[in-house]
C-alpha cells in the first residue's frame, strides 16, 4: 500500500513539473531579462541583461523575458531566440539571421530583419515595424514566416532572386511601399495572409523564372494594384504564377496589373503563359480587374473567378461539344469568301470560339463551302480531310441569284394568245369534270337567250303596239297602189 502511494506521488510530481513555468523554460541554454541585476550567468535565476551577451557566450537557444532590448544582433547558425511575449519582449535594432536560425514571439522595432545569403531561417509570431524594410532576404535558401505582423515599415518584404519562401497566416499592412516585393527567380507559397493598406501594390513580383502559388489571401485597399506582375529584359523567362482563391478588392489600380518598368518587349502571350488565375473574388478595384497590357484573353479572365470544379465541369462540356464539332461537315449550304486580314490568312479552329485550337488556315480572297452557321461562326470545308470553324467577322456570304430567262418572240406570242379566262375551277376536280361544267354552262346560256327571244316575239305579236304597226303598213300600201296606177303617170 505504501509503495502504491509513493508511486502515485511521483506521478503527480512529474505532471506538476510538466505544467509548471519552470518546465516551460527548460531546454534553453540561456535566459535574458532586461530588468535583472547585471553580472548574471545566463541561468534562469541569474539571467543576462542583454541578448548580445548571451550570443557572445555561445548560447544556442535563448529565452527573452519581457523588457526593452537595444541590441543590433546576429543570430549565428542554428541559433534560436524565443520571447515571452511579442507585445512586451521588444528588440530595438537590426537582426541578422544566419542559416538555421529562428526568431519567435518578440517585437522588433526600427531595425528590421535581414536573412543572410543562402540561409534558411524561420520567423514566427513576431511583430516587425518601423524599419526601412521589414524583412529582407538575399541568395538561396528558404525563408519561412508564420503568424507574423509586418507593418509601419518603408517596405514590408524585399525578397531577392533565388530565394524560396513560405509566408503564411501573417498580416502585412500600412507599409509605405509594397507589402511584398519579390524579385525574379523566387519560388514558394504566399497563403492565408492579410495584405492591405500598403502605399503601393500589395504584392509586386518579377515573373522571370518565378514559381509562386499565391492563394487564399485578402489583398485589399492597397495604394496601387493588388498584385503587380513585371517584365524585365534581363529576366525575360516565363514565370509560373498561380493566383488562386484570393479576395482582391478595393485597390486603387488593378486587381492584377502587368508592367514594363524599364520598357522592353515581352514575347507574344508572355503574361497569358505566365499566369494561372482560378477561383478568385475580384471587386471594386478602381482601374478594373486586369490591365489591358496583360492580354489575358476572354477564357483566362472568365476562369479567374471560377472554382477548379467549375472549370473542370466546363472543360468536360467543352470536350463533349468538341466531339460534335469535329464531326464531318455534311451537306454544303452555301459559300463564303475570306476577307482581307493583317496576316493574309484566317485561322480555322476546332470549334466556334477563339478558345479552340487551330487546325488550319483559309487564304484571304478564296471561296469555301460551309455547312453550319453558329453564333457568327461558319463550319467551313477546305477538303475531304480538312474542315473547321472560321469567324464570320472575316467572311462574306456569297448570295447566288437564280438565272433570269431572256424573253423570245415565241414566248411573247404564247403570252398574247391566251384563251379567255373561264369561271374559276372548283378545287379538287379533275379536268374532265371541269370540261363538263363548262359545256353545261354554255348550254344554259344558249337556252336562256332562245327563251328570251321567243318571249319578246310573243309580246310584240299580241300587244297593241303590234296592231298599230300592222295597220299603218296597210294604209301605206293602199295609198301607194292608187298612185301607181294613176293614169297621168303612165
ABEGO torsion letter per residue (X at the ends): XAAAAAAAAAAAAAAAAAABAAAAABGBABBBBAABBBGBAGBAABBBABAAAAAAAGBABBBBBBEBBBBBBBBBBGBBBBBABAAABBBBEBBBBBBGBBBBGBBBBGAEBBBBBGBBBBBBGBBBBGBABABBBBEBEBBBBBGBBBBGBABABBBBBGBBBBBBGBBBBGBABBABBBBBGBBEBBBGBBBBGBABBABBBBABGBBBBBBGBBBBGBABBABBBBBBAABABBBBBBBBGBBBBGBABBABBBBBAAEEBBBBGAAAAABBBBGBBBBGBAAEABBAAAGAEAAAAAAAABBAAAAAAAAAAAAAAAAAAABBAEBBABBBBBBBBAAGBBBBBABABAABBBAEBBBBGBBBBBABBBGGBBBBBABAABBEBBBAAABBBBBBBBBBBBBBAAAAAAAAABBBBBBBBBBGBBAAAAAAAAAAAAAAAAAAAAAAAAAAAAAAAABAAAAAAAAAAAAAAAAAAAAAABAAAX
